[in-house]
Amino acid sequence: MTAEPTGPGPRVAVVGAGLAGSLLAILLGRRGLAVTVYERRPDPRATGAERGRSINLALSARGLAALDAVGLRELALEQALPMRGRMVHPAGGGHNFQPYSAGGERAIHSISRAGLNAALLDTAEATPGVTLRFGARVTGVDTGDDGTGAGRLLLEGGATELAGVVLACDGAYSAMRRALRPDGGFEAGQDFLEHGYKELTIPPRDGDFALDPGALHIWPRGTAMMIALPNVDRSFTCTLFWPKEEFEALDAPARVRGHFRAAYPDAAALIPDLAEDFARNPVGSLVTVRSRPWVREGDGAVVALLGDAAHAIVPFFGQGANCAFEDCLEIDRCLTETGGDWSRALPMYQERRTANTDAIAEMALDNFVEMRDRVASPVYRARTAAQHALERRLPGRYVSRYELVSFSTLPYAEIPARIRRQNRILAGAAAAGGLLVAAGLLAARQRRSATRS
């Protein structure tokens, strides 16, 4: 059952009922606005998750802050499993645990994407003024005023509906973003990695987790890797991040099993239906989307992109959903600051968020190299241990990049500068310490020389 829109102001259309669209609808509905959510798929609560979509995701501080704003933080944590570090499975065998925080107590949270989406949809559906429309594919928007004071949303089949504000949350391959291009003055680029991804499942073993459920497991293999996140049903979702030609080369069950026995022997033993699972699940693409501008205003409607539709990032910092949730909070905050003036609020949102999303896009790409290669290095482990020691010795003054991204809400764009500042201070302190040591050694040598003479 859906609520009829009753709120004042322009009719608001949210395109996409995924995580960001559902959260945004709740926030706007609670402002008393009339909101209709259009989703091309059937209701996922009835039909299940779409094939090819990731099964779970990692919630961290930013996402939890957004869920807290709509009263869903505790429910999400009840459905999630805390991961307090990485369990690294090197190529030579064995494994080692690398905590995310200096004290080992902070965690990111593995949660079912479908379960979280269902909770958000339930809350949106119960919010006065919010209407959910499933099986409604939006193909474009006419921002001109047709005499009604509003623009028109274009739906598949030729139908149109009035809308004064259109908020596109329809993902990395956004139909709304494509629809804005022909109008001119709009740029959008998609940068694909040579790697693709495929998901597998490690089922429970004798009714329990087959691996430590308190960690995100990583099998780094230089140019490729596999990760595994725990699920509440005691299974693990494994994701392969491989060059696409490696997927294509494993075109027979014997080749699949042989490759896994050679490259991931401990994991291969835990996936009884390995070859079937590998053949059944699709290969997804990894894309970074950069678009400008996110906001387009006409005489009848204003359109804004957010989440993956505006700035999709690769998943290697676990920040895709967390970042999209921050977009939703920023739009809500800008509406408050402008007294609900969409023409001022949406450009303000764009101005505040673009530098942040550019920053996390670059950090996510860099973290891919770290996860697939560096984490297995003894030098990396020694450096991380040294960082944690500094964090314990200088609490609040020295904080690693990982902690700033995952365990704080410091704007992403401020993190690189803070890391550079910290490193300069440490380099200066090290140099000063070196000079003091040299001066001490020289003084001691001079004293010994004076004693001998």
Buried (B, 14 or more C-beta within 10 A) or exposed (E): EBBEBEBEBBBBBBBBBBBBBBBBBBBBBBBEBBBBBBBBBEBBBEEEBEEEBBBBBBBBBBBBBBBEBBEBBEBBBEBBBBBBBBBBBBEEEEBBEBBBBBEEEBBBBBBBBBBBBBBBBBBBBEBEBBBBBBEBBBBBBBBEBEEEEBBBBBBEEEEBBBBBBBBBBBBBBBBBBBBBEEEEEBEBEBEEBEBBBBBBBBBEBEEEBBBEBBBBBBBBBEEBBBBBBBBBEBBBBBBBBBBBEBBEEBEEEEEBBEBBEEBBEBBBBBBEEBBEBBEEBEBBBBBBBBBBBBBBBBEBBBBBBBBBBBBBBBBBBBBBBBBBBBBBBBBBBBBEEBEBEBEBBBBBBBEBBBEBBBBBBEBBBBBBEBBBBBBBBEEBBEEBEEBBEBBEEEEEEBBBBBBBBBBBBBBBBEBBEEBEEBEEEBEEEEEEEEEEEEEEEEEEEEEEEEEEE
